[in-house]
Amino acid sequence: MAAQTRTGTEQFAKAATGILGFEAMTGGGLPQGRTTLLAGGPGSGKTIFAAQFLMHGAMACEEPGIFVAFEEVPHRIVSNLGAFGWPLAELQPEKLYFIDAQPGPDLIQSGEFDLAGMLAAIGAQVSAMGARRIVFDALDIVLALLPDQACVRREIYRLHDWLLKNELTGLVTAKCGGGEAGSLDQQPFGCMQFIVDCYVVLNHRVALGISQRSLRIEKYRGCAFDENESPFMVGASGFDVAVVHKPGCESGKATSERITSGVVRLDTMLGGGYFRGASVLITGFPGTAKTTLGGAFAQAACERGERTLFISFDSDGSEVIRNLTSVGIRLDRHVASGILRMICGRTMNGSAEHLLVRTRSLAKEHKATCLVMDPVSALSRPGNELAAQRLTERLIDWTKADGITMVCTSVLDEMAAEVTSRAPLPISALVDTWIHLNHLMQAGERNRGVSIIKSRGTAHSNQVHDLILSDEGVTLADRVPTAA
């Protein structure tokens, strides 16, 4: 239902959109009973956002809605939206009604015209179904038929007044810019952004060959809102906006519960294992068994009955399962039972922020309480470096807010002299526990060593132990001092 936000001495009502990230940015959704302008370039997601707003109102808020389409016939819109699995057919026509308002291709304009007749017809439908929400999709199509700016401004005011009179929560979409949506100032209907109560811009651009989608709220009268640009994606269930959780507001409560790392002696080094809901970073050079420790954690989580998501950016899931079998880690049975889901990260194309939103969607879909990302350093590939810095904060804030225990690995530069000389992204400073793996040369042998760089909130070992891999599993052993 509508959220209530206090502004001065009155209650400011919000209309929920069903887009959780957007509602976090606005404190509840769009201004109820007022008008919002949603602008963006072609393919930026305007129609999807608008339809999701109407569908959520009809399904969750008992607010029937009307979709007025100026650019595309309703049946094609419904067909396209069907890919998201929304029950649009069940909602029509009592709770969701589509109106075809396209100007005909053979339309010949003769004299002046206005929106009064159309609004009167729509008003009859509003009364008949008790509609509380309405979308005017691609209103710029019909405004472009008006002869001059004065007529455009007159009709925009007419529409705005009509929406207020009928106490409807209105959402108007309009085109703006090209690949990167800018201001509407250059458009003949640019005055609309000054008239509406809320103005949202969708951007879709390409940086170094990487697709970047973002949303920004330009204005929101009578209410505080997040002014920063936030990434979004159009996923399997519709519009999904990524926002940073605010500490103390959305973050989950800290717990002292411990869960095993999957390696008994590593638990001992950590004073009892990982904290539930903690973020754990495992770094090391290639071949130091980072994926193995991630697999051991995933296996232990599944054996406890916890649903787990394992995302591998280096190898296909079947290859990871095969390789880990050689060290006694059997993930295949957990995949078969459905408690473990393996995802190949290389199939998740797009920006770093897109990968985060996609990961969050997969975790929510799988109801995961444990997550393995191998390696998280893959997110900083060309075109994603700057975004990856912000992503680490979002990644950790999201998992903590949802109570997910995350183990991520990161590959270090083989030429780095010390582990601390090349910190893996800024994530090393943000995680709760940092475990480092390296190669140890002794008596003509190359062995693996494990040490704990930090582990917040617990006493932990400061010693380096040998990491031993065998077909019976993963174990740790004390280092044998080298003879002087």
matplotlib code that plots the C-alpha trace (Angstrom):
import matplotlib.pyplot as plt

x = [0.0, 1.0, 3.9, 3.5, 6.4, 6.2, 7.0, 6.5, 3.2, 1.4, 1.6, 3.0, 1.7, 3.8, 2.6, 4.7, 6.2, 7.2, 10.8, 12.5, 15.7, 13.7, 11.6, 14.7, 15.9, 12.5, 11.5, 8.4, 7.8, 6.2, 4.2, 0.7, -2.0, 0.6, 2.4, 5.8, 7.8, 10.0, 12.4, 15.0, 16.5, 15.3, 15.4, 16.1, 13.2, 10.6, 7.6, 8.8, 9.1, 5.6, 4.0, 5.6, 4.3, 0.7, 1.0, 2.2, -0.6, -3.2, -1.8, -0.4, -2.1, -5.7, -5.3, -6.6, -4.6, -4.9, -2.2, -2.6, -0.3, 0.6, 3.4, 2.6, -0.6, -1.6, -1.5, 2.2, 3.0, 1.3, 3.1, 6.5, 5.8, 4.8, 8.5, 8.7, 6.1, 3.6, -0.1, -1.3, -4.1, -5.5, -5.6, -7.4, -9.7, -11.0, -7.7, -5.6, -6.9, -5.0, -6.1, -4.8, -4.3, -1.9, -2.3, -3.2, -0.5, -2.8, -3.8, -4.2, -4.2, -6.9, -7.0, -6.2, -6.9, -6.4, -6.5, -9.9, -11.9, -9.4, -9.3, -13.1, -13.1, -10.4, -12.2, -15.3, -13.0, -11.4, -14.9, -16.0, -13.2, -12.3, -8.7, -6.2, -3.1, -2.6, 0.3, 0.6, 3.3, 5.2, 3.1, 5.6, 4.2, 0.9, 2.5, 4.6, 1.5, 0.8, 1.7, 3.8, 5.3, 2.4, 0.0, 2.3, 2.5, -1.3, -2.0, 0.6, -1.1, -4.5, -3.2, -1.6, -4.8, -6.9, -4.7, -4.9, -8.6, -9.2, -6.6, -4.7, -1.1, 0.1, 3.3, 4.1, 7.0, 8.8, 11.8, 14.9, 18.4, 19.9, 22.3, 22.7, 19.6, 20.1, 17.9, 14.5, 15.4, 16.1, 12.7, 9.6, 7.9, 10.8, 8.6, 7.1, 10.0, 9.3, 5.5, 5.6, 6.2, 8.7, 11.2, 13.2, 15.8, 17.0, 20.4, 21.8, 25.3, 28.3, 31.8, 34.7, 32.4, 30.5, 26.8, 26.0, 22.4, 21.6, 18.7, 18.7, 15.9, 16.3, 13.6, 11.0, 8.9, 8.1, 10.4, 14.0, 15.4, 18.7, 20.2, 23.0, 22.9, 22.0, 22.6, 19.7, 19.1, 16.1, 16.1, 13.9, 11.3, 11.5, 13.1, 15.7, 17.6, 20.8, 21.2, 23.7, 22.2, 22.5, 24.4, 22.1, 19.0, 18.9, 21.9, 21.2, 21.9, 25.4, 25.4, 28.0, 27.0, 29.8, 29.7, 32.5, 34.8, 34.7, 38.3, 38.6, 42.0, 41.2, 38.2, 40.7, 42.9, 39.8, 38.7, 35.7, 35.0, 33.4, 30.8, 27.4, 26.6, 30.3, 32.2, 35.3, 38.1, 40.5, 43.5, 46.4, 48.4, 47.2, 47.3, 47.2, 43.8, 41.5, 38.7, 39.3, 38.6, 35.6, 34.4, 35.0, 32.8, 30.1, 30.1, 29.9, 27.0, 25.1, 25.6, 24.1, 21.1, 21.8, 20.9, 24.1, 25.0, 28.4, 29.4, 32.6, 34.1, 37.1, 35.5, 32.2, 30.3, 30.8, 34.5, 34.6, 32.7, 35.0, 38.2, 37.1, 36.2, 40.0, 40.4, 37.4, 34.9, 31.7, 29.4, 27.6, 25.2, 24.2, 23.6, 21.4, 19.4, 18.9, 20.4, 23.5, 23.3, 26.4, 26.6, 29.2, 30.0, 31.3, 27.7, 26.7, 27.6, 27.4, 28.9, 30.1, 26.9, 24.9, 26.7, 25.9, 22.2, 22.2, 23.9, 21.4, 18.5, 20.0, 20.5, 17.0, 15.6, 17.6, 16.9, 20.6, 22.0, 25.6, 27.4, 30.8, 32.2, 35.3, 37.1, 35.6, 38.6, 37.1, 34.6, 37.4, 38.0, 38.5, 35.6, 34.6, 37.5, 35.7, 32.4, 34.1, 35.3, 31.7, 30.5, 32.5, 30.6, 27.3, 28.2, 29.1, 26.2, 23.7, 25.0, 25.0, 21.6, 20.2, 22.2, 24.2, 27.6, 29.8, 33.2, 34.9, 38.3, 40.7, 43.7, 46.8, 49.4, 52.2, 54.8, 53.7, 56.4, 54.0, 50.4, 49.6, 51.3, 48.5, 45.3, 42.5, 40.1, 39.1, 37.3, 40.3, 39.6, 35.8, 35.7, 35.4, 38.0, 41.0, 42.8, 45.9, 47.3, 50.8, 53.5, 56.3, 59.6, 61.4, 63.9, 63.3, 59.5, 56.7, 54.1, 51.0, 50.8, 47.8, 47.7, 45.1, 45.7, 42.8, 39.5, 37.4, 35.9, 37.8, 41.3, 43.0, 46.2, 49.2, 51.0, 51.5, 50.4, 50.9, 47.8, 47.7, 45.4, 44.8, 42.0, 40.8, 40.2, 41.8, 43.9, 46.4, 49.7, 52.2, 55.2, 58.4, 61.2, 64.0, 67.4, 69.8]
y = [0.0, 3.6, 4.6, 7.8, 10.3, 13.3, 16.6, 19.6, 19.1, 17.0, 13.4, 12.8, 9.6, 7.4, 4.9, 1.7, 0.6, -2.9, -1.9, -2.2, -0.4, 2.6, 2.6, 2.7, 5.8, 7.6, 6.4, 4.5, 5.1, 7.7, 10.7, 9.4, 11.5, 13.5, 13.4, 11.8, 12.2, 9.3, 10.2, 8.2, 7.2, 4.3, 0.9, 2.4, 0.6, 3.3, 1.1, -1.7, 0.6, 2.0, -1.4, -2.7, 0.3, -0.4, -4.2, -3.8, -1.4, -3.8, -6.9, -5.6, -2.3, -2.8, 0.2, -0.6, 1.1, 2.3, 2.1, 4.7, 3.7, 6.3, 4.5, 0.8, -1.2, -2.7, -6.4, -6.0, -4.3, -7.2, -9.7, -8.1, -7.8, -11.5, -12.4, -11.3, -13.8, -11.1, -12.2, -9.4, -11.5, -12.3, -8.6, -7.4, -5.6, -5.2, -4.2, -3.3, -1.7, -0.9, 2.0, 2.3, 6.0, 5.8, 8.5, 6.7, 6.5, 8.2, 10.9, 14.3, 17.2, 19.8, 22.8, 22.8, 19.9, 19.3, 16.5, 17.3, 14.7, 11.9, 12.8, 12.8, 9.3, 8.1, 9.7, 7.5, 4.4, 5.7, 6.0, 2.6, 0.6, 2.9, 3.4, 5.0, 4.8, 5.8, 5.7, 7.8, 6.0, 8.0, 11.2, 13.0, 11.3, 13.2, 16.4, 16.5, 17.0, 20.4, 23.5, 25.4, 25.5, 27.5, 24.8, 22.1, 23.9, 24.4, 20.7, 19.7, 21.9, 20.5, 16.9, 17.8, 19.5, 16.6, 14.1, 16.3, 16.7, 13.0, 12.3, 9.9, 8.8, 9.6, 8.4, 10.0, 8.6, 10.6, 10.2, 12.2, 12.1, 9.1, 6.5, 8.8, 10.5, 14.1, 17.0, 17.6, 21.2, 20.7, 19.0, 21.0, 19.6, 20.3, 22.5, 19.2, 18.6, 21.8, 21.1, 17.6, 16.7, 14.0, 13.7, 10.5, 10.0, 6.6, 6.4, 3.7, 4.2, 2.1, 2.7, 0.8, -1.7, -2.4, -1.6, 0.7, 1.4, 3.9, 5.8, 9.2, 11.2, 14.8, 16.2, 15.0, 17.8, 17.7, 14.8, 13.9, 11.4, 9.8, 12.2, 9.9, 7.9, 4.3, 1.3, -0.8, -3.8, -5.3, -8.9, -12.0, -10.5, -6.9, -3.7, -4.0, -1.0, -1.5, 0.9, 1.0, 0.0, 2.7, 1.5, 1.2, 1.3, -1.6, -3.7, -6.9, -7.4, -8.7, -12.2, -14.2, -17.5, -19.4, -21.6, -23.8, -22.9, -26.6, -27.1, -28.1, -26.6, -23.4, -23.0, -23.4, -20.7, -18.4, -19.1, -21.2, -20.5, -17.7, -15.5, -16.0, -13.2, -12.2, -11.3, -13.4, -12.7, -15.4, -14.1, -15.8, -16.3, -18.7, -22.3, -21.6, -23.4, -20.4, -22.2, -25.2, -23.3, -21.8, -25.2, -26.6, -23.8, -24.5, -28.2, -27.6, -25.2, -27.6, -30.4, -28.1, -27.8, -24.2, -23.1, -22.0, -20.0, -20.6, -18.2, -19.0, -16.5, -18.6, -22.0, -23.6, -25.0, -28.6, -28.1, -26.7, -29.7, -32.1, -30.4, -30.3, -34.0, -34.7, -33.3, -35.0, -32.2, -33.6, -30.8, -32.8, -34.4, -31.1, -29.7, -32.7, -32.1, -28.5, -27.0, -25.8, -23.8, -23.3, -20.3, -19.5, -15.8, -15.4, -15.8, -12.7, -10.0, -6.3, -3.8, -4.7, -3.2, -5.3, -8.4, -7.4, -6.9, -10.2, -11.9, -10.5, -11.6, -15.1, -15.3, -14.1, -16.6, -19.5, -18.3, -18.6, -18.0, -18.7, -17.2, -18.0, -15.7, -17.0, -14.7, -11.3, -9.7, -10.6, -7.7, -5.1, -6.1, -3.3, -0.9, -1.8, -0.4, 2.6, 0.8, -2.1, 0.2, 1.2, -2.4, -3.8, -1.6, -2.6, -6.2, -6.3, -4.1, -6.2, -9.6, -8.3, -6.8, -10.1, -12.2, -14.0, -15.4, -14.6, -16.1, -14.5, -15.1, -12.7, -13.4, -11.3, -10.0, -12.6, -9.8, -8.2, -8.3, -8.4, -9.3, -5.8, -4.1, -4.9, -5.0, -6.7, -3.9, -1.9, -5.1, -6.1, -3.1, -3.8, -7.6, -9.1, -11.9, -11.9, -15.2, -15.3, -18.2, -18.3, -20.6, -21.7, -23.1, -25.5, -28.3, -28.2, -28.4, -26.0, -26.1, -24.0, -21.9, -20.2, -17.3, -15.0, -11.3, -10.1, -11.4, -8.8, -9.5, -12.6, -13.7, -15.6, -17.3, -15.3, -18.4, -19.7, -23.3, -25.7, -26.2, -29.9, -31.2, -34.9, -37.1, -37.4, -33.7, -30.4, -30.3, -27.9, -28.8, -27.0, -25.6, -27.5, -24.9, -24.8, -26.0, -23.2]
z = [0.0, 0.0, 2.2, 4.4, 4.6, 6.8, 5.1, 7.4, 9.1, 6.5, 5.5, 2.0, 0.5, -1.8, -4.4, -4.3, -7.6, -6.8, -7.8, -4.4, -5.3, -6.6, -3.5, -1.3, -3.3, -2.9, 0.5, -0.8, -4.5, -6.7, -5.3, -4.8, -6.5, -8.4, -11.7, -12.5, -15.8, -16.8, -19.6, -21.5, -24.8, -27.0, -25.3, -21.9, -20.2, -19.9, -20.9, -18.6, -15.6, -16.3, -16.8, -13.6, -11.7, -12.9, -12.3, -8.8, -8.0, -9.4, -7.6, -4.3, -3.6, -4.8, -7.1, -10.6, -13.4, -17.0, -19.6, -22.5, -25.4, -28.0, -29.8, -29.9, -30.1, -26.7, -27.7, -28.7, -25.5, -23.5, -25.7, -25.0, -21.3, -21.1, -21.1, -17.4, -16.3, -15.2, -15.0, -17.3, -18.8, -15.4, -14.5, -17.6, -18.0, -14.4, -12.7, -15.7, -18.8, -22.0, -24.3, -27.9, -28.5, -31.5, -34.1, -37.3, -40.0, -42.5, -40.1, -41.8, -39.3, -40.1, -37.7, -34.1, -31.7, -28.0, -25.5, -24.0, -25.9, -25.2, -21.5, -21.3, -22.8, -20.4, -17.5, -18.2, -18.0, -14.8, -13.2, -14.5, -13.0, -10.1, -11.4, -9.1, -11.4, -15.0, -17.5, -20.6, -22.6, -25.2, -24.7, -26.9, -29.9, -29.7, -28.4, -31.5, -33.6, -31.9, -34.0, -31.5, -28.0, -26.6, -27.6, -26.1, -22.8, -22.8, -23.3, -20.7, -18.1, -19.2, -18.6, -15.3, -14.0, -15.2, -13.2, -10.1, -10.4, -10.6, -7.8, -10.0, -9.6, -13.1, -14.9, -18.2, -20.3, -23.0, -25.2, -24.5, -25.9, -27.7, -26.3, -23.2, -22.0, -21.2, -20.4, -22.1, -22.6, -26.3, -26.8, -27.7, -24.6, -22.3, -20.1, -18.7, -16.4, -14.6, -14.2, -12.8, -9.2, -9.9, -12.8, -13.4, -16.1, -17.5, -19.1, -21.4, -22.6, -23.6, -22.0, -23.5, -25.1, -21.8, -21.5, -18.6, -17.5, -14.8, -13.2, -11.7, -9.9, -11.1, -8.8, -6.2, -4.7, -1.0, -0.2, 0.4, -2.1, -3.2, -5.8, -6.9, -10.1, -9.5, -11.9, -13.0, -15.2, -17.0, -15.7, -15.9, -13.5, -14.8, -13.6, -10.9, -9.4, -7.4, -4.4, -1.5, 1.8, 4.4, 7.5, 10.5, 8.4, 6.1, 7.2, 9.0, 12.7, 13.6, 15.1, 17.0, 15.4, 13.8, 10.7, 9.4, 6.6, 5.5, 6.8, 10.5, 11.2, 9.3, 11.7, 14.6, 13.1, 13.0, 16.5, 15.5, 11.8, 9.9, 11.5, 9.9, 7.5, 7.3, 4.1, 3.6, 1.1, -0.1, -2.1, -3.7, -6.8, -9.5, -8.4, -4.6, -4.1, -3.8, -5.6, -3.4, -0.2, -1.8, -2.8, 0.7, 2.2, -0.4, 0.4, 4.2, 3.7, 1.6, 4.1, 6.7, 4.5, 3.5, -0.1, -1.8, -4.9, -6.5, -9.3, -11.2, -13.6, -14.6, -15.5, -16.3, -13.4, -14.6, -14.8, -11.2, -10.0, -11.8, -10.6, -6.9, -7.0, -7.1, -3.6, -2.1, -2.5, -4.1, -5.2, -7.9, -5.5, -4.0, -7.5, -8.2, -5.0, -6.0, -2.8, -4.7, -7.9, -10.1, -12.4, -15.1, -14.6, -18.1, -19.4, -17.3, -19.8, -19.1, -16.6, -13.1, -11.7, -14.0, -12.7, -9.1, -9.8, -11.7, -8.8, -6.3, -8.5, -8.7, -5.0, -4.3, -6.8, -5.2, -1.7, -1.0, 2.5, 1.3, -1.7, -3.4, -6.0, -7.7, -8.4, -7.6, -9.2, -12.6, -12.0, -12.6, -16.2, -18.8, -18.8, -15.3, -13.2, -11.7, -11.3, -9.6, -6.8, -6.0, -6.6, -3.7, -1.2, -2.8, -2.8, 0.9, 2.0, 0.1, 1.5, 5.0, 4.7, 3.5, 6.1, 3.4, 4.3, 1.3, 0.4, -2.5, -4.1, -5.8, -8.0, -7.0, -9.4, -9.6, -9.9, -6.6, -4.0, -1.0, -0.6, 0.8, -2.1, -4.5, -2.6, -4.6, -5.3, -2.2, -1.0, 1.2, 3.5, 3.7, 4.3, 7.8, 7.2, 4.8, 4.2, 2.0, 0.1, -1.4, -2.7, -0.3, -1.6, 0.7, 0.1, -3.7, -3.2, -4.0, -1.2, -0.5, 2.6, 4.3, 6.6, 8.1, 7.3, 9.4, 11.0, 12.7, 16.0, 16.9, 18.0, 15.2, 14.4, 13.2, 11.9, 8.4, 7.9, 5.0, 2.9, 1.9, -0.9, -1.4, -2.7, 0.8, 1.2, 2.4, 5.5, 7.2, 8.8, 10.9, 9.1, 9.5, 10.3, 7.6, 8.9, 9.4]

ax = plt.figure().add_subplot(projection="3d")
ax.plot(x, y, z, "-o")
ax.set_aspect("equal")
plt.show()
